[in-house]
Amino acid sequence: MNTDSRRTADRFPPGLTMLRTVRRTAEGRAWLARLPELVRAAEERWGLRLGAPYDGGSCAWVAPAELPDGTPAVLKVGLPHREADGEAPALRAWAGAGAVRLLDHDPALGALLIERCTPGTPLGAAPLPPERRLTLAAEVLRGLWAAPRPADGGPEPMTAVCDEWAALAEERAARLRTGYDPGLVALGARLLRTLPRDARRTAVVHGDANPGNVLAARRRPWLAIDPKPMTGDPAYDPWPLLMQIDDPFAHRDPGPVLHARAALLGDALDEDPARLLAWAAARGVESALHEAAHGAVAGGAEELRRARVAADLAGC
């Protein structure tokens, strides 16, 4: 095996998760055929020394990098898609306040050069009580939401995205006929349309603030990575934290646990806990129909059960 072949094999091992997921579509397969060339072009553009890629992502090739002056960084080369379009504008808007810094961006390559988090431990794996992890995540979100919104465009408005999700959830429920509670689906669609419009404040939200996207760092104790940003209601963001940090549904009675954690986050973020739970119901319904539409009917049913608990707690 020559040097170029060995380097390609090291950078794109067959078991890499993103390779498997991106291959599912013709568009993804066409992009994967270009990916080695895109990575080489980014490597040359910024004079990078690249390490072995990180695993776990679904639509971007991500690897540790070192700049010519020795600065540690991360290179991210992503499949072009709607959610990725807002990442660079959001990172610029946040300017390191709560999220990794954007060092450079090449739209033609779909490449981002970003700050590296060291040690990079995910918040979800931190050996801390769940209440402390929720408080730390809230500090990260407060930093993101406090940043000025971009004057020149930036991430798309949440109203437009959630309107589309509501219509798609309704269409999927009608088409799949899975036996899902039609009243709950209707409630979720209504909340997706109304919550973005009656927010008392607007910010650039992270969009995927799950515990794996908040990493331990040196510049700040914790920094967010991998946003799927929008401009809209900040109360949209905490749903993954409520549901994934020490999963409330792993407890015998999840209701009191979920209620207490919504209260904790509401207090830390200056948001109404009932609104956080209403967003959990709305996003749970959307997620359930997405899973069912992609063949995970049982997973969708479980997601809808969780959405029902959140809706009841919110008083929807």
Secondary structure, 3 states (H helix, E strand, C coil): CCHHHHHHHHHCCCCCHHHHHHCCCHHHHHHHHHHHHHHHHHHHHHCCEECCCCCCCCCEEEEEEECCCCCEEEEEEECCCHHHHCHHHHHHHHCCCCECCEEEEECCCCEEEEECCCCCCEHHHCCCCHHHHHHHHHHHHHHHHHCCCCCCCCCCEHHHHHHHHHHHHHHHHHHHCCCCCHHHHHHHHHHHHHHHHCCCCCEEECCCCCHHHEEECCCCCEEECCCCCEEECHHHCCHHHHHHCCCHHHCCCHHHHHHHHHHHHHHHHCCCHHHHHHHHHHHHHHHHHHHHHCCCHHHHHHHHHHHHHHHHHHCC
